[in-house]
Amino acid sequence: YSKVKHLLKDLDELMEAVLARILGPELSHVNATRALNLTIWNHVPLVFIDEQNPHHPVVLDLFEDNYNGSAGSTPAPGRTCSAHGCKVAMKLCSHNGTTCNFRNFSSATQAVTEWYALQATNIFAQVPNQELVAMGYSAEQLILACLFGAEACTYRNFTRIFHPDYGNCYIFNWGMKEKALPSANPGAEFGLKLILDVGQEDYVPFLTSTAGARLMLHEQMSYPFIKEEGIFAMSGMETSIGVLVDKLERKGEPYSQCTVNGSDVPIRNLYSDYNTTYSIQ
């Protein structure tokens, strides 16, 4: 967080104002004297939806509409509504603003969390990838100790990839460029053992509410879809993971539309830079 704080300064201040407006709308105007950069807010705002009359729901902007969106403007106090009496939704409009839809959430917590993640992702997308990598945790910072079988290993045995949600991720024994290390025997004593420093004190405060590591076991020379298939390991705990592999191979034509390697599908392989195929079902 210390390395990206300057990028998230305006968003964090806006998030604090949003939380104050949702949790205590009648009191939030007292602390609304600080100028906010509402440029981010104008693109994708959060709104209250008052459904006291289900046939005629009322949509209320958290900061009302009497602002010009300039960097020095201050939002006026919102109407009387809170997360207890109204739904919190995300307002999504077309580029010219003529068509708008509202995405509802099961709770106000989920709404503000996903809204912040969307805005932060948009901010980070404008930063060159090399700079994002430098802002993340290095392998040397993350991996304190490593043991594979009876042999010691280090952070140098890991290959770094960048994930848009998790930042720097590190793959052990990928086999892309380096020679793959064999495993002689099954069992916990012959597997991979790691001690990791998750650096919880430097987490982005509004971006995550959990601490730990995201892990995934995948085939060599295959791209890891860690968000979809990964598992969490708690921080401050020893976690043991056992795996039983069940491989399913589907037949192609005429039994299905499965492809062998994707070369006959008119869609670009987004992971071709990794010299790997992928399959998600």
N, C-alpha and C positions, 0 to 999 in steps of 0.2 A: 504493500500500500504506500510505503514511503516513496517509491519510485514513480507511482502513477497519481499521487495525490494532486499534483498540479493540473493534471488532465481532468480530474473529477471534481475540482473545486466548486464550479457552478452547479453541477448536478447534485453534489452532496448538500449544498445550501438549499437547493430547491427541494430535495428530499426531506430535509428537516422541516421546511415550511409545510409540505404536503402532510407529513405525519401530525404536525400540530393542528392543521385544519381538520383532519379526519378525526383525531382523538378528542379535540376540544374546540369545535368551531366557534363557540361563543367567546372563547378567551384568546384564540390565536391571533386576533387583530392587534392585541397588545404587543406581541413580539414581531409584528409585521413591518417594523420601521426600517429594517435592513433591506437595502435594494437587492433585488434578485434579477438574474439574467433569465428572462422568460422566453428566449429564443427556442430553447429545447422544449419548453412546455407547449409552445404554439404548434409544434409539429404533431405530437401525440399526447394530448392532455388526459388526465383522469377526471372522471365526472361522478357526481352522485346521481342515482336514479331513485326518485321517490315514487314508490308503488303503493301508496296508501289507497289510491284509486287505481286498481289494476287495469281498468279500461282506458285510463288516461294518465299514464306515467309521466312524471315531470323530470326532465334532465337539468341538473344544476352543475355548472362549472365550479370547481373548487375555488377558483380565484376570480369568478365572474368574468365579464367580457369588457369591462371598462378600463382596459390598459392597451398600450400601443406595442408592447413586445420589445421595446428598446432595452438596451443593456442596463440603463439606470432606472427603469420603471419599477414601481412597487405595487403589488397586487392589492386591490381593495378587499375588505373583509367579505368572506363568502356568506351565502345565505345560511339560515339555521338548518343544519342537517348534519348527521354524523354517521359513522359506520354502524351504529346500533339501530338507527331508524331508516337508513337508506342503503342501497347496494352501491358498491364502488365498481366502476367499469372503466375500460380503456376506450377512448374515442379514436376510431381509425377512419380517416377521410381520404378521398382521392386527391390527386395532386392539385387540382383546381378547387377542391373543397366543396364541390357540388353534391357529392355522394358520400355519406358517412354511415358507418356501422359501429355498433357497440359490442365489445367483448366483455361478457360477464365473468365473474370469478366466484368461487365458493366462499371466499372470505376476503376482507379488506387486506389482510396480511399477504395473501397470495397476489392480490392486485398490485400492491405497491412494490412487492418483490420482483414480479415479472416486468413491471414498468421500468424499474431501475435497471434490471438486467438488459432490457431492450435498449435503453438509452446508453448504457455503458458500452454495450457491444458496438453501437453505432459510432461512439467516440473512438474506441480502440481500432475500428475498421479504417479510420483515417490516418492511423499511425503506421509507418513502414514496418514490415514484419521483422526486420533485423533489430529495430528499436524495441519492439515488443518482447523479443527473445531476451534482450539485454535487461529488460525490466523484470523478467521472471526469475524464479529460483534456478540457480545453476545446479548441475549434477553434484558438484562438490559440496554445495550447501545442503542439498536434500539427502544424499546417501552418505550416512556416517559409517556404516559397516556393511560388508557383503561377504557371503559365503555360499559357494555352490558345490554341493557334494562335500568333499574333504579339502577342497581348494579355496584359498582366499581370492576374492575378486574386489574390484574397486569401481568407482564411478566411471573410470575409463572404459569399462566393459559395457557401457550403456550407450545407446544411440538416441539422440534427442530429436523429437518432432514437436511441432507447435500445434496446440489445439485451441480453437477460438474461445472455448468455455473454460478450460482448465489451464491454459497457458503452456508452459514447458512440460512435456511428458517424456519419460525415458524408458526405452525398450531394452530388455536384457536378452542376449542370444538371438537377435533377430535374424541373422544369417544373410543380410542383404549384401554387405561388403566384406564383413569379417567372417572368419571360419567359425561355423557353428560348434558349440561345445556339447559333447554327448553327455547323457546322464546314464550312469552305469547301472543303477538300481532304483527301484521305486521306494517310496516311503519318505517321511518327513526329514529324516537325517540326511538324505541324499538330494534333497531339493534345494531351492533357492531360499536363503535366509537374509533378511535385510533389517537394518535399524535405520529409521528415517527421522529426519527433523522436519516436521510440517510447518514450522515457523508461524504458529497460530497468532502470535502477538502482532504480526504484520499483515493479517488478512484485511481485505477490503471490507469495511464494517457493514455496508448495506447490501453487498453482493452475495454474501453467504451467511447462513446462520448455523452452520455445522463445521466441525473440524475433523480432519482425518486424511486418509489417502485413498485415491481411486485406483483400483487394481483390475487387471484383466489378463487372463491366460488365452493366448491365441496361437495359431500355427505360425511357423517361421515363414518369412517373406510374404506375410499377409498384413493388410492394414488393420490396426486395432480400432474398432468402433467403440471407444471406451465409454462414451456417454450412453450409448444404447445397451451395451452388454457388460459394462464394468460393475464391480462390486465395491462397497466401502469397507475400509478398515478403520476402526476407531483409534483415535490418538490416546496415548497413555496406556495402551493395552497391548498384550501379546496376542496376535491373531494367527491362527493356523488354518490353512486352506487346503482341503483335499479335493482332487478332481477325478472324475470318471468320464472318459471321453466316449461319446456315442456319435458316430459319424453317419450321416445320412446323405446318400448320393441319389439324385433324381435323374430319371431318364429324360432324354430330349424327345424330339419328334419321332413317332407320331403320338407319344404318350403325354407330352406336355410342351410348353413353349420355353422350356429351360434351354439355356445356351451353354456351350462348353467353356468359352473363355471371354465372351462378350464382344468378339470381333464382328459378329454378324448383327449386332444391335446398333441402330443409328443414334447412339447417345455417347457423348464423349466421356471417357473414363476420367473422373476428376482426380483419381489417385495414380495416374500414369507416371507422375514424377517419382513415385516410390517403387516403380517397376514391379507392381503387384496387382493381382486381381482381387476382387472382393465380391461378397455375396451376402445380402441381408434379406431375410424373408419375414 
